[in-house]
């Protein structure tokens, strides 16, 4: 094998490795290089403990969006949800913060309501449920505050 063909083969493998590393980085980073049609909703929670930007938004266990931003609105937390444009939410839909898996990753679960009236893009989900505070529950149980 000539020196030139060896260098060409090594170059191809290095290039393939760089491309694979870039694909893994984009995938693990949660970047969406070619986003489909999306729109935003907001939801106000009394607590968003453990929730992070980029976490998933699910309906019936199916990912339908992600959390775009978390901020303050007075004493409450305002969460901006970015959903696929194929998802339509009724005005009585409920957004609740849940825990996924054994590691405790937080996500937002949407429960669809039965109302005919829909929330417009950019609208607000009125019914929300904050995350369950496991530490408080255990403390209440230990000190006999739970009946």
N, C-alpha and C positions, 0 to 999 in steps of 0.2 A: 504494500500500500504506500502510495506516495505521501509526502509531507502535506501537500495541499489537500488531499482527500481526508486526511486525519483532522486537519484544522477545520475543514468544512463540517465534518461530522460532529466535532466538539462544539462548534458554533451553533449548529442546529439544536443540540441537546441543551445548551445554555439558554438559547432563545425559548425553547419549549418550557424550561424550568421557570423562567421569568414570567411567561404568560400564565402558567399554572399558579404561581405565587400571587399574581395580580388578581386572578379569578377568585382564589380563596380569600384574599383580603376584602374584595368587594362583597362576596357572599357573607362572610362573617361580620363585616361591618354593617350589614343591613342596608347598603346603598341600593337604590333603585335607579339603574342607568337609563332604562326606558320605561318611565312611569306611564301607566294607563290613565284613563280619565278618573280624576278624583275630585272630591269636594270636602269641605270642612264643616264640622259641628263643634260646639263647645258644650262642656258640662261642668257644673260647679259642685265640688266635693268639700266636705268639712275637713277631710284628711286624705292625703295621697301618699301616705307612708309606704316607702319601698317602690313606688311607681317611678318609671324613668321614661325619658323621651326615646322613642323608637320601639317601645314595647307594643305587642300586638293588640288588636281589637278584634274580638271574635263574636260570632253569632252561632250558637249551637255547635261550638267546637271548631268552626271553620273561620280561618283568618280572613277578615274583610277589610282590614285597614291597619293603621298604626297610630301611635300617639305622636303628634307633631310638636306640641309645646306644652309646658306646664308653667303656670305663673300664679301670682297672687291677685285676688280681687277682694279687697277688704280683709276680712279675717278668714276667708275661704280660699281654696285653691281652684283655679280655672284651668281646665284641661282642654286642649284643642285636639280633636280627633280627625284624622284624615282617612276618609272611607272611599271605597270604590264607587264609581258613579252608578253602578247597577243596583246598589243597596238603597232602598227607600225605607225611612223610619217614620212610624206613626207618632203622633203627638204624645201618646201615653207610653212610649218606650222607656225602659229602665236601663241605666248604665250602672254597673256595679264593678268594684275592684275585687278581683279574685287572685288566688295563688295557684300557680301552675307547677306541678312537679315537686320533687322532694327538696330541691334547692330553694324553693320559695320565690321564684320569679313572679312578679305581679303583672297582670294584664287586665284589660277592661272587657267584661262580658256584657253584651247588649241583649236585652230581652225585648222582643218585639211586642208591641201592644196590639189591641184590637180595634183601635180607632180608625175611622176612614180618613180623617184629616192627617196630612203628612207634614213633617218638619221640612222647611225649605233649606236648601244649601246655605250654610253660614248661620243657621238657626241654633237654638239652644235646647239641649235635652234637659227637661225639668226634673225628672225623677232620677235620683242617684242614691247609691248605697256605698258608704266608705268601706275600707278594708276592715276585716275583723282583727282586733288587737289581741293576739294570742297571749302575750305577756300579761296583759290586764286580766284576761280570763283565768289564767293559771293562778295569778295572785289572788283574785277573788275566790277561787276554789280553795286555795290553801288556807286563807284566813276566814273561811266559812261564810262568805257573803253570797254564795250561790245556794239557792234552795232547791 
